[in-house]
Amino acid sequence: MNTTNTTTPKLTELVINTYQGKKAKNPQYSYRAFARDLGISQSLLVKVISGTRNVSPELALRLGLHLELPEKDIINLAVSTFSEDMRIQ
């Protein structure tokens, strides 16, 4: 059984790139502020970025909405995350 999660790295990259862009504009921008903007806890943000937490379909939807991704991309992330969850189980 393959437990490699291919969606999470893509979503993680999006989260990291977005954070880095905001941090470049405002050097005082923190993980705490970014987590607040994403509507998640700071600890969850750190776990997602570090790869220690798999991204559920619900979290993929929430992050996609807060990152203002196109609707099609949000749906694709959530569906592929759900598909990976089903494969892992």
Buried (B, 14 or more C-beta within 10 A) or exposed (E): EEEEBEBBEBBBEBBEEBBEEBBEEEEEBEBEBBBEBBEBEBEBBEBBBEEEBBBEBEBBBBBBEBBEBEEEEBBBBBEBBBEBBEEEE
